[in-house]
Amino acid sequence: MIPTGEIDLLEDTWAREVPHAQFTRLRTEDPVHWHEVPGHHDGFYAVTRHADVKAISRDPELWSTELGSFMIRDQSPDSLETLRLVLLGMDAPRHSRYRSLVSAGFTPRVVRRLAARITERAAALVDTAVVPGRDMDFVSEVAAWLPIQTICEMVGVPAGDERLIFDWSNRMAGGQDPELSAGKHDSDLAAAEIYAYCDALAAERREHPREDILSTLVHAEVDGDRLTPDEVNMFFVLLCVAGNETTRNLLSATLLALIEHPAARAELAAAPRDETLWTSATEEFLRWGGSIHNFRRTATRDTVLRGRRIAAGQKVVTYYTSANRDETAFTDPFTFDIRRAPNDHVTFGGGGPHFCLGAGLARTQIKALVRELLTHHPEVTLTGEVRRLRSDFINGIKHLPVRFG
């Protein structure tokens, strides 16, 4: 058994590094590991094996999201009620109802329609932002902008307001990082500001609908049921924050991986039209640098997992980062293999009702931007320290200093 004191999967660890060594030990020695949380009366079970992450994800009746939220730490009653308005924080039947009302904005047809615009944006971004020989921060100058522009267009945010959404998103997602947020109060203030913004935008769409997701949300109806204004606000926040932050971090992690693996970078640069290669490479980008560390659930009844007795009301935290390096699920999991097949990663969740709605959109953006970069700028080097986000939920890179050739 690994002593509790040797394992630390909380936010300070992630600010330093991705704790792959800790996860490797846990998968081997204690795959359902009791993890204390300093300053709190209880802890959680860290679940690190690929098969267990998938099994828990696909059994929402036993493993609830709504009972205790999807965050590791317990929330105040008010915060918990707010999180239960987010798609991520719901169980059936509320989750089923909500997802059916909002899923029209993420069909394959919608993503295909957006693909051409994403390709155009990626080309324009690379053309204007990437100057050979110039030192730059890839996160703030490139990776941040394709996702925020795409999401803002989808939602219906007026051109020119992208920076507002970017700022609110950083303050909300960076609540554990003092560089991005002044703490919980600042994150709550950012949430209030974005709610007010959405209220005004939604009111306009009720009167004058357009071809955007916000119009779809305010007018969506299934069997006479509609979203409440609070539900519209929370989905708007989810789109603007989650849809932006996750893809931004995936893009940054992917470029870092390609810098560290020049042979793979050269192979991709030499074959910009090889769709089979680019499809498998994109899946490996996703496995290698998934943007969400974990997802918490709460047991609805007493149960047993790999011999561990888990009582009703106790937390389990499924670690996607660990599952994506599980030796029992992947051959040579610590090898960055752009031709890996099959590639059953859990970056978008382990299946079940909470599988990411925006998976197709994220894949399209990552493939488009990375292909554009390597087609025109195959040579890239790291020029400084990579600085990671202090968060036990979001796998983020804050600063990635690079120089393109």
The 8 nearest C-alpha neighbors of each residue, nearest first, counted from 0:
[[1, 2, 29, 28, 3, 32, 25, 24],
 [2, 0, 3, 5, 29, 28, 6, 25],
 [3, 1, 4, 5, 0, 6, 33, 34],
 [4, 2, 5, 6, 1, 34, 35, 33],
 [3, 5, 2, 6, 7, 1, 35, 34],
 [4, 6, 3, 2, 7, 1, 21, 8],
 [7, 5, 4, 3, 21, 8, 2, 34],
 [8, 6, 9, 12, 5, 4, 34, 3],
 [7, 9, 12, 6, 10, 391, 13, 18],
 [10, 8, 391, 7, 12, 11, 13, 390],
 [9, 11, 391, 390, 13, 389, 12, 14],
 [12, 10, 14, 13, 9, 389, 15, 390],
 [11, 13, 15, 10, 14, 9, 8, 16],
 [14, 12, 16, 15, 10, 11, 17, 389],
 [13, 15, 389, 387, 11, 388, 12, 16],
 [16, 14, 13, 12, 387, 11, 17, 386],
 [17, 15, 13, 18, 14, 12, 387, 19],
 [16, 18, 13, 19, 15, 12, 14, 394],
 [19, 17, 21, 20, 16, 22, 13, 12],
 [18, 20, 22, 21, 17, 23, 321, 320],
 [21, 19, 23, 22, 18, 24, 17, 25],
 [22, 20, 24, 18, 19, 23, 25, 6],
 [21, 23, 25, 19, 24, 20, 321, 26],
 [22, 24, 20, 26, 25, 21, 19, 27],
 [25, 23, 27, 21, 22, 26, 28, 20],
 [24, 26, 29, 22, 30, 28, 27, 23],
 [27, 25, 30, 23, 24, 47, 48, 28],
 [26, 28, 24, 25, 29, 23, 30, 22],
 [29, 27, 25, 24, 26, 30, 0, 1],
 [28, 30, 25, 32, 31, 26, 27, 0],
 [29, 31, 26, 25, 47, 32, 46, 48],
 [32, 30, 46, 29, 45, 44, 33, 47],
 [31, 33, 45, 44, 29, 30, 34, 46],
 [34, 32, 44, 43, 45, 35, 31, 42],
 [35, 33, 43, 42, 44, 32, 3, 45],
 [34, 36, 42, 37, 41, 33, 43, 3],
 [35, 37, 42, 39, 38, 34, 41, 40],
 [38, 36, 39, 35, 40, 42, 41, 34],
 [37, 39, 36, 40, 41, 35, 42, 72],
 [40, 38, 41, 37, 36, 42, 35, 72],
 [39, 41, 38, 42, 36, 37, 35, 73],
 [42, 40, 39, 35, 36, 43, 313, 37],
 [41, 43, 35, 36, 34, 33, 40, 44],
 [42, 44, 314, 34, 315, 33, 45, 35],
 [43, 45, 33, 315, 32, 31, 34, 316],
 [46, 44, 32, 316, 31, 315, 47, 43],
 [47, 45, 31, 317, 30, 316, 318, 44],
 [46, 48, 321, 30, 318, 26, 322, 45],
 [49, 47, 322, 51, 50, 26, 30, 46],
 [48, 50, 322, 52, 51, 325, 53, 328],
 [51, 49, 53, 52, 48, 54, 322, 328],
 [52, 50, 54, 53, 48, 49, 55, 46],
 [53, 51, 49, 55, 317, 50, 54, 56],
 [52, 54, 349, 56, 50, 51, 55, 57],
 [53, 55, 51, 57, 56, 52, 50, 58],
 [56, 54, 58, 52, 57, 53, 51, 62],
 [57, 55, 53, 349, 54, 351, 58, 350],
 [56, 58, 351, 54, 55, 350, 59, 53],
 [57, 59, 55, 60, 56, 61, 62, 54],
 [60, 58, 62, 61, 63, 57, 56, 90],
 [59, 61, 58, 62, 63, 299, 90, 91],
 [62, 60, 299, 59, 58, 298, 63, 300],
 [63, 61, 59, 298, 297, 296, 60, 58],
 [64, 62, 297, 296, 59, 65, 66, 61],
 [63, 65, 296, 68, 88, 69, 66, 89],
 [64, 66, 89, 88, 68, 90, 67, 63],
 [67, 65, 63, 64, 68, 297, 296, 299],
 [66, 68, 65, 297, 64, 73, 69, 296],
 [69, 67, 64, 65, 88, 70, 66, 79],
 [68, 70, 295, 294, 64, 296, 88, 71],
 [71, 69, 68, 72, 295, 294, 73, 392],
 [72, 70, 295, 73, 69, 316, 43, 294],
 [71, 73, 70, 74, 36, 39, 42, 68],
 [74, 72, 71, 67, 75, 70, 68, 79],
 [73, 75, 79, 78, 72, 76, 68, 67],
 [74, 76, 78, 77, 79, 73, 80, 72],
 [77, 75, 79, 78, 80, 74, 81, 73],
 [78, 76, 80, 79, 75, 81, 74, 82],
 [79, 77, 81, 75, 80, 76, 74, 82],
 [78, 80, 82, 76, 81, 77, 74, 75],
 [79, 81, 83, 77, 78, 82, 76, 84],
 [80, 82, 78, 83, 79, 84, 77, 85],
 [83, 81, 79, 84, 85, 80, 88, 78],
 [82, 84, 88, 80, 81, 85, 89, 65],
 [83, 85, 82, 81, 230, 233, 86, 88],
 [86, 84, 88, 82, 87, 83, 233, 234],
 [85, 87, 88, 89, 94, 84, 97, 234],
 [88, 86, 85, 89, 353, 69, 64, 83],
 [89, 87, 83, 65, 85, 86, 64, 68],
 [90, 88, 65, 94, 83, 86, 87, 64],
 [89, 91, 94, 65, 93, 64, 92, 63],
 [92, 90, 94, 93, 95, 89, 96, 59],
 [91, 93, 95, 94, 90, 96, 89, 97],
 [94, 92, 91, 96, 95, 90, 97, 89],
 [93, 95, 91, 89, 90, 97, 92, 96],
 [96, 94, 92, 98, 91, 93, 97, 99],
 [97, 95, 93, 99, 94, 98, 92, 100],
 [96, 98, 94, 100, 99, 95, 93, 101],
 [97, 99, 101, 95, 100, 96, 102, 94],
 [98, 100, 96, 97, 102, 101, 95, 221],
 [99, 101, 97, 98, 219, 102, 96, 221],
 [102, 100, 98, 103, 99, 104, 216, 97],
 [101, 103, 104, 105, 99, 98, 100, 106],
 [104, 102, 105, 101, 106, 100, 99, 215],
 [103, 105, 102, 212, 106, 101, 109, 215],
 [106, 104, 102, 103, 109, 110, 356, 357],
 [105, 107, 109, 108, 103, 104, 110, 102],
 [108, 106, 110, 109, 111, 105, 359, 112],
 [109, 107, 111, 106, 110, 112, 105, 113],
 [110, 108, 112, 106, 107, 111, 105, 113],
 [109, 111, 113, 107, 112, 108, 360, 114],
 [112, 110, 114, 108, 113, 109, 107, 115],
 [113, 111, 109, 110, 114, 108, 115, 116],
 [112, 114, 110, 116, 111, 115, 117, 109],
 [113, 115, 117, 111, 116, 112, 110, 118],
 [116, 114, 118, 117, 113, 119, 112, 111],
 [115, 117, 119, 113, 118, 114, 120, 112],
 [116, 118, 114, 120, 119, 115, 121, 113],
 [119, 117, 121, 115, 116, 120, 367, 114],
 [120, 118, 116, 122, 117, 121, 123, 115],
 [119, 121, 117, 123, 122, 118, 124, 116],
 [120, 122, 368, 118, 124, 119, 123, 117],
 [121, 123, 119, 125, 120, 124, 126, 371],
 [124, 122, 126, 120, 121, 125, 127, 119],
 [125, 123, 121, 127, 126, 122, 128, 120],
 [124, 126, 129, 122, 128, 123, 127, 121],
 [125, 127, 123, 124, 128, 122, 129, 130],
 [126, 128, 124, 125, 129, 123, 130, 122],
 [129, 127, 125, 124, 126, 130, 140, 141],
 [128, 130, 125, 127, 126, 131, 403, 124],
 [129, 131, 133, 132, 128, 403, 127, 126],
 [132, 130, 404, 403, 133, 129, 402, 376],
 [131, 133, 404, 402, 403, 130, 134, 129],
 [134, 132, 131, 130, 402, 135, 403, 129],
 [135, 133, 402, 401, 132, 400, 136, 382],
 [136, 134, 401, 400, 137, 133, 402, 140],
 [137, 135, 400, 399, 138, 139, 140, 398],
 [136, 138, 141, 140, 399, 139, 135, 142],
 [139, 137, 142, 136, 140, 143, 398, 141],
 [138, 140, 143, 137, 136, 141, 142, 398],
 [139, 141, 137, 138, 136, 142, 128, 143],
 [140, 142, 137, 143, 144, 138, 139, 128],
 [143, 141, 138, 247, 144, 250, 137, 251],
 [144, 142, 247, 139, 141, 138, 145, 146],
 [143, 145, 147, 146, 142, 141, 148, 140],
 [144, 146, 148, 147, 149, 143, 142, 121],
 [147, 145, 243, 149, 148, 144, 150, 246],
 [146, 148, 144, 150, 243, 149, 145, 151],
 [149, 147, 151, 145, 146, 150, 144, 152],
 [150, 148, 146, 152, 147, 151, 145, 153],
 [149, 151, 153, 147, 152, 148, 154, 146],
 [152, 150, 156, 154, 148, 153, 149, 155],
 [151, 153, 155, 149, 150, 154, 156, 148],
 [154, 152, 150, 211, 151, 155, 212, 149],
 [153, 155, 212, 151, 213, 211, 152, 156],
 [154, 156, 152, 211, 153, 151, 157, 213],
 [155, 157, 151, 154, 152, 158, 160, 161],
 [158, 156, 160, 159, 155, 151, 152, 161],
 [159, 157, 160, 156, 161, 152, 151, 148],
 [158, 160, 161, 157, 162, 156, 163, 148],
 [161, 159, 163, 162, 158, 157, 156, 164],
 [162, 160, 164, 163, 159, 165, 147, 151],
 [161, 163, 165, 164, 160, 166, 159, 147],
 [164, 162, 166, 160, 165, 161, 167, 168],
 [163, 165, 167, 161, 162, 166, 168, 239],
 [166, 164, 162, 168, 163, 167, 161, 169],
 [165, 167, 163, 169, 168, 164, 162, 170],
 [168, 166, 164, 189, 170, 169, 165, 171],
 [167, 169, 240, 165, 171, 166, 170, 164],
 [170, 168, 166, 172, 171, 167, 173, 179],
 [169, 171, 180, 173, 167, 186, 168, 179],
 [172, 170, 186, 168, 173, 169, 174, 167],
 [171, 173, 169, 174, 170, 168, 240, 244],
 [174, 172, 176, 170, 179, 175, 171, 169],
 [173, 175, 182, 180, 176, 171, 172, 186],
 [176, 174, 173, 390, 389, 177, 182, 180],
 [177, 175, 389, 173, 178, 174, 179, 180],
 [176, 178, 180, 179, 181, 175, 182, 174],
 [179, 177, 176, 180, 181, 173, 388, 175],
 [180, 178, 173, 177, 170, 176, 169, 181],
 [179, 181, 170, 177, 182, 174, 173, 178],
 [180, 182, 185, 177, 183, 179, 184, 174],
 [183, 181, 180, 174, 185, 184, 186, 175],
 [182, 184, 186, 185, 174, 187, 181, 180],
 [185, 183, 187, 186, 182, 188, 181, 189],
 [184, 186, 188, 181, 182, 187, 183, 180],
 [187, 185, 171, 183, 189, 170, 188, 184],
 [188, 186, 190, 184, 189, 185, 183, 191],
 [189, 187, 185, 191, 190, 186, 184, 192],
 [188, 190, 192, 186, 167, 187, 191, 185],
 [191, 189, 187, 193, 188, 192, 194, 186],
 [192, 190, 188, 194, 189, 193, 187, 195],
 [193, 191, 189, 195, 190, 194, 188, 196],
 [192, 194, 196, 190, 195, 191, 197, 189],
 [195, 193, 197, 191, 196, 192, 232, 190],
 [196, 194, 198, 192, 193, 197, 191, 199],
 [195, 197, 193, 194, 199, 198, 192, 200],
 [196, 198, 200, 194, 199, 195, 201, 232],
 [199, 197, 195, 201, 196, 200, 194, 202],
 [198, 200, 202, 197, 196, 201, 203, 195],
 [199, 201, 197, 203, 202, 198, 196, 204],
 [202, 200, 204, 198, 203, 199, 197, 205],
 [203, 201, 205, 199, 204, 200, 198, 206],
 [202, 204, 200, 201, 206, 205, 207, 199],
 [205, 203, 208, 207, 201, 206, 214, 202],
 [206, 204, 202, 203, 207, 208, 201, 217],
 [205, 207, 204, 203, 208, 202, 201, 214],
 [206, 208, 204, 205, 203, 209, 214, 202],
 [209, 207, 204, 214, 205, 206, 210, 203],
 [210, 208, 211, 214, 207, 204, 155, 215],
 [211, 209, 214, 208, 212, 215, 155, 153],
 [210, 212, 155, 154, 153, 214, 213, 209],
 [211, 213, 154, 215, 214, 104, 153, 216],
 [212, 214, 216, 154, 215, 211, 217, 155],
 [215, 213, 208, 212, 217, 204, 216, 211],
 [214, 216, 212, 213, 218, 219, 217, 211],
 [217, 215, 213, 219, 214, 218, 212, 101],
 [218, 216, 214, 215, 219, 213, 205, 201],
 [217, 219, 215, 216, 214, 220, 205, 225],
 [220, 218, 216, 215, 217, 100, 225, 221],
 [219, 221, 225, 224, 223, 218, 222, 100],
 [220, 222, 224, 223, 100, 225, 219, 99],
 [223, 221, 224, 220, 225, 96, 219, 100],
 [222, 224, 221, 220, 225, 219, 226, 218],
 [223, 225, 221, 220, 222, 226, 219, 96],
 [226, 224, 220, 219, 227, 223, 221, 218],
 [225, 227, 230, 231, 228, 217, 224, 216],
 [226, 228, 230, 229, 231, 225, 217, 232],
 [229, 227, 231, 230, 232, 226, 198, 217],
 [230, 228, 232, 227, 231, 233, 84, 226],
 [231, 229, 227, 233, 232, 228, 226, 84],
 [230, 232, 228, 234, 229, 233, 235, 226],
 [233, 231, 229, 235, 230, 234, 194, 197],
 [232, 234, 236, 230, 235, 231, 85, 237],
 [233, 235, 237, 236, 231, 232, 238, 230],
 [234, 236, 232, 238, 233, 237, 239, 231],
 [237, 235, 233, 239, 234, 238, 240, 232],
 [238, 236, 234, 241, 240, 235, 239, 233],
 [239, 237, 242, 235, 236, 241, 240, 234],
 [238, 240, 236, 237, 242, 243, 241, 235],
 [241, 239, 168, 243, 237, 238, 242, 244],
 [242, 240, 237, 244, 243, 238, 245, 239],
 [243, 241, 238, 240, 239, 245, 244, 246],
 [242, 244, 146, 240, 147, 241, 245, 246],
 [245, 243, 247, 241, 246, 240, 242, 248],
 [244, 246, 290, 248, 247, 243, 241, 242],
 [247, 245, 249, 248, 244, 243, 361, 250],
 [248, 246, 142, 244, 143, 250, 245, 249],
 [247, 249, 251, 395, 245, 250, 246, 290],
 [248, 250, 246, 252, 251, 247, 290, 253],
 [251, 249, 253, 247, 248, 252, 142, 246],
 [250, 252, 248, 254, 253, 249, 142, 138],
 [253, 251, 255, 249, 288, 250, 254, 248],
 [254, 252, 256, 250, 251, 255, 284, 249],
 [253, 255, 257, 251, 256, 252, 258, 250],
 [254, 256, 258, 252, 253, 257, 259, 251],
 [257, 255, 253, 259, 254, 258, 260, 252],
 [256, 258, 260, 254, 259, 264, 255, 261],
 [259, 257, 255, 256, 260, 261, 254, 380],
 [258, 260, 256, 257, 261, 255, 254, 380],
 [261, 259, 257, 258, 262, 263, 256, 264],
 [262, 260, 264, 263, 258, 257, 265, 259],
 [263, 261, 265, 264, 260, 266, 257, 267],
 [262, 264, 266, 261, 265, 260, 267, 257],
 [263, 265, 261, 267, 257, 262, 266, 268],
 [266, 264, 268, 262, 267, 263, 261, 269],
 [265, 267, 263, 269, 264, 268, 262, 270],
 [266, 268, 270, 264, 269, 265, 263, 271],
 [269, 267, 373, 265, 266, 270, 374, 271],
 [268, 270, 266, 267, 265, 271, 374, 373],
 [271, 269, 267, 273, 272, 268, 266, 276],
 [270, 272, 273, 268, 269, 267, 370, 374],
 [273, 271, 270, 274, 277, 276, 275, 269],
 [272, 274, 276, 270, 275, 271, 277, 267],
 [275, 273, 277, 276, 272, 278, 271, 279],
 [274, 276, 278, 273, 277, 279, 280, 338],
 [277, 275, 279, 274, 273, 278, 280, 338],
 [278, 276, 280, 274, 279, 275, 281, 273],
 [277, 279, 281, 275, 280, 276, 274, 282],
 [278, 280, 282, 276, 281, 338, 277, 337],
 [281, 279, 337, 277, 283, 282, 278, 276],
 [282, 280, 284, 278, 283, 279, 277, 366],
 [281, 283, 285, 279, 280, 284, 286, 278],
 [282, 284, 286, 280, 285, 281, 337, 287],
 [285, 283, 281, 287, 282, 253, 286, 280],
 [284, 286, 282, 283, 289, 287, 288, 346],
 [287, 285, 283, 344, 284, 288, 323, 289],
 [286, 288, 284, 285, 283, 289, 335, 323],
 [289, 287, 252, 285, 286, 249, 284, 290],
 [290, 288, 346, 285, 286, 291, 287, 249],
 [289, 291, 394, 245, 249, 248, 393, 288],
 [292, 290, 393, 394, 293, 289, 392, 319],
 [293, 291, 392, 320, 394, 319, 318, 393],
 [292, 294, 318, 317, 319, 291, 392, 316],
 [293, 295, 317, 69, 316, 296, 70, 318],
 [296, 294, 316, 69, 70, 315, 71, 317],
 [295, 297, 64, 63, 315, 62, 314, 69],
 [298, 296, 314, 63, 62, 313, 312, 67],
 [299, 297, 62, 311, 312, 300, 313, 61],
 [298, 300, 311, 61, 312, 62, 297, 63],
 [301, 299, 311, 298, 302, 310, 61, 312],
 [300, 302, 310, 311, 309, 298, 299, 303],
 [301, 303, 309, 308, 300, 310, 304, 311],
 [302, 304, 308, 307, 309, 306, 305, 301],
 [303, 305, 307, 306, 308, 302, 309, 31],
 [306, 304, 307, 303, 31, 30, 308, 51],
 [305, 307, 304, 303, 308, 31, 309, 302],
 [308, 306, 304, 303, 305, 309, 31, 302],
 [309, 307, 303, 302, 306, 310, 304, 301],
 [310, 308, 302, 303, 301, 307, 313, 311],
 [309, 311, 301, 313, 312, 302, 300, 308],
 [312, 310, 300, 301, 298, 299, 313, 309],
 [311, 313, 298, 297, 299, 310, 314, 300],
 [314, 312, 311, 310, 297, 298, 309, 315],
 [315, 313, 297, 43, 296, 44, 298, 316],
 [314, 316, 44, 296, 43, 295, 45, 297],
 [315, 317, 295, 45, 294, 46, 44, 296],
 [316, 318, 46, 293, 294, 52, 295, 319],
 [319, 317, 293, 47, 320, 321, 292, 46],
 [318, 320, 322, 321, 293, 292, 345, 323],
 [321, 319, 323, 318, 292, 322, 289, 324],
 [320, 322, 324, 323, 47, 319, 318, 22],
 [323, 321, 49, 319, 325, 48, 324, 320],
 [322, 324, 321, 320, 344, 325, 286, 319],
 [325, 323, 332, 321, 322, 326, 333, 320],
 [326, 324, 322, 327, 328, 323, 49, 329],
 [327, 325, 329, 328, 332, 324, 330, 331],
 [326, 328, 325, 329, 330, 49, 48, 50],
 [327, 329, 325, 326, 49, 330, 343, 324],
 [330, 328, 332, 326, 327, 325, 331, 324],
 [329, 331, 332, 326, 328, 327, 334, 333],
 [330, 332, 334, 333, 329, 326, 324, 335],
 [333, 331, 324, 329, 334, 330, 326, 325],
 [334, 332, 331, 335, 324, 287, 330, 326],
 [333, 335, 332, 331, 336, 330, 287, 337],
 [334, 336, 333, 337, 283, 287, 260, 332],
 [335, 337, 339, 338, 334, 283, 280, 263],
 [338, 336, 280, 339, 283, 279, 335, 263],
 [339, 337, 336, 279, 280, 340, 276, 283],
 [340, 338, 336, 337, 341, 342, 279, 283],
 [341, 339, 342, 338, 279, 343, 337, 336],
 [340, 342, 339, 343, 329, 279, 338, 344],
 [343, 341, 340, 344, 339, 282, 283, 329],
 [342, 344, 341, 345, 328, 329, 323, 286],
 [345, 343, 286, 323, 342, 346, 285, 322],
 [346, 344, 348, 349, 347, 319, 323, 343],
 [345, 347, 289, 348, 344, 286, 285, 319],
 [348, 346, 355, 345, 354, 358, 349, 350],
 [349, 347, 345, 354, 346, 350, 355, 353],
 [348, 350, 53, 345, 56, 52, 351, 354],
 [351, 349, 354, 348, 57, 56, 53, 352],
 [350, 352, 57, 56, 353, 354, 349, 58],
 [351, 353, 354, 350, 57, 59, 56, 95],
 [354, 352, 351, 355, 87, 348, 350, 56],
 [353, 355, 348, 350, 352, 347, 351, 356],
 [356, 354, 347, 357, 358, 353, 348, 350],
 [357, 355, 358, 354, 105, 102, 359, 353],
 [356, 358, 360, 355, 359, 361, 105, 242],
 [359, 357, 361, 360, 355, 356, 362, 347],
 [360, 358, 362, 361, 357, 363, 110, 107],
 [359, 361, 363, 357, 358, 362, 110, 364],
 [362, 360, 358, 364, 363, 359, 246, 365],
 [363, 361, 359, 365, 360, 364, 366, 358],
 [362, 364, 360, 361, 366, 365, 367, 359],
 [363, 365, 367, 361, 366, 362, 368, 360],
 [366, 364, 362, 368, 367, 363, 369, 250],
 [365, 367, 363, 369, 364, 368, 370, 362],
 [368, 366, 364, 370, 365, 118, 369, 363],
 [367, 369, 121, 371, 370, 365, 366, 364],
 [368, 370, 372, 371, 366, 367, 365, 373],
 [371, 369, 373, 367, 368, 372, 366, 374],
 [370, 372, 368, 374, 369, 373, 122, 367],
 [373, 371, 369, 376, 370, 374, 375, 368],
 [374, 372, 377, 268, 376, 370, 375, 371],
 [375, 373, 371, 372, 268, 370, 376, 377],
 [374, 376, 373, 372, 377, 371, 125, 268],
 [375, 377, 373, 372, 378, 374, 404, 403],
 [378, 376, 373, 268, 375, 374, 379, 372],
 [379, 377, 404, 376, 403, 380, 373, 402],
 [380, 378, 403, 402, 404, 377, 258, 401],
 [381, 379, 402, 401, 382, 258, 403, 378],
 [380, 382, 401, 383, 400, 402, 379, 258],
 [383, 381, 401, 400, 380, 402, 384, 134],
 [384, 382, 400, 381, 385, 401, 399, 398],
 [383, 385, 386, 400, 399, 382, 398, 381],
 [386, 384, 399, 398, 387, 383, 400, 396],
 [387, 385, 398, 397, 396, 384, 399, 388],
 [386, 388, 396, 14, 397, 395, 389, 385],
 [389, 387, 395, 14, 396, 397, 390, 176],
 [388, 390, 14, 176, 10, 175, 11, 13],
 [391, 389, 10, 392, 175, 393, 388, 13],
 [390, 392, 10, 9, 393, 13, 292, 389],
 [393, 391, 292, 390, 291, 293, 394, 70],
 [394, 392, 291, 395, 390, 292, 290, 391],
 [395, 393, 290, 291, 292, 392, 289, 388],
 [396, 394, 388, 248, 393, 387, 397, 290],
 [395, 397, 387, 388, 398, 386, 248, 251],
 [398, 396, 387, 386, 388, 395, 138, 399],
 [397, 399, 386, 385, 396, 138, 136, 400],
 [398, 400, 385, 136, 137, 138, 401, 386],
 [401, 399, 136, 383, 382, 135, 381, 137],
 [402, 400, 381, 382, 380, 135, 134, 136],
 [401, 403, 134, 380, 379, 133, 132, 135],
 [402, 404, 379, 131, 378, 132, 376, 380],
 [403, 378, 131, 132, 379, 376, 402, 377]]
